[in-house]
Amino acid sequence: MKDKYYPPKFNEEQFHCIHCGVFASQEWLDTFYQGPRGGFIKTTIRMSVCSHCQKPSYWYAEKMAVPATSPIEPPHPDLPDDCKIDYIEAQNVFVQSPRSSGALLRLCIQKLMRHLGEKGENINDDIKALVIKGLPPLVQKALDYCRVVGNNAVHPGEIKIEDTPEIALNLFKMVNYIVEDRITHPREIEQLYGQLPDSSRKAIEKRDTSAS
């Protein structure tokens, strides 16, 4: 199961480091520059130093400026590799273009549909097919969120990602939620079920066969 991700936040004492990815305490320091007469003048830039990797991050106006990569949760470990490529690219371009990031995540979802047993050609049709197969309502809403927001990133509509980048930021969370529910949980249950004695599994199969 994926551990909860705590993104870097201004003046927070602990979060997942943007450099090493470890949840660690952060030391916050003010920065100064040397004035024309030799004195030191405090700047509006603050620096956080990770206690695990000792690497610094620089913040301006309460937002991380260096490194430029946005503090977005990493892709779920169970996200398929071909989808992960789009997720990581969406991470890398988010600061420069949230709209491009949203379009890439929509592509990520489209590829993910193939791993969920659908065609991966039309996301709306794939969601409909999954609903017929018993897709939980919350997962359906997460998929439709990604479909609508991602589509509007490609074809601008009522949702303006450039004006509200937090909308695109939520797409990353939704992708990871879908993977956790549709890939991780079933795999974990199958692994646990596979640990049952053969006699117990055969008895369960016999029970279910009799019931039908």
CORWOCOR-V528872 format. One line per field, one symbol per residue. ss: DSSP state (H for helix, E for strand, L for the rest). psi: psi as a letter, one per 20 degrees, with the letter a starting at -180 (. if undefined). burial: I if it has 9 or more other ideal C-beta (glycine too) atoms within 8 Angstrom, else O. A space follows every 50 residues. Layout:
ss: ???
psi: ???
burial: ???
//
This chain:
ss: LLLLLLLLLLLLLEEELLLLLLEEEEEEEEEEEELLLLLEEEEEEEEEEE LLLLLEEEEELLEEEELLLLLLLLLLLLLLHHHHHHHHHHHHHLLLLHHH HHHHHHHHHHHHHHHLLLLLLLHHHHHHHHHHLLLLHHHHHHHHHHHHHH HHHHLLLLLLLLLLHHHHHHHHHHHHHHHHHHHHHHHHHHHHHHLLLHHH HHHHHHHHHHHL
psi: ppqppoqpqpjqhqrpphgijqorqpppqqqqqprhjirppprjpqpppp igijqqqpppkjqphpqipqmqqrqphjpqghhhghghhhghigghnhgh ghhhhghggghhhhijjrhkhohghggghhghikpqhhhghgghghgggh hihgnpchpnhhhmihghhhhgggghggggghggghggghgghiiqqhhg hhhgggghghh.
burial: OIOOOOIIOOOIOOIIIIIIOIOIOIOOOOIOOOOOOOOOOOOOIIIIII OOIOIOIIIOOOOIOOOOIIIIOOIIOIIIOOIIOIIIIIIOIIOOOIII IIIIIIIIIIIIIIIIOIOIOOIOIIIOIIIOOOIOOOIIOIIIIIIIII IIIOOOOOIOIOOOIOIIIIIIIIIIIIIIIIIIIOIIOOOOOOOOOOOO IOOOOOOOOOOO
//
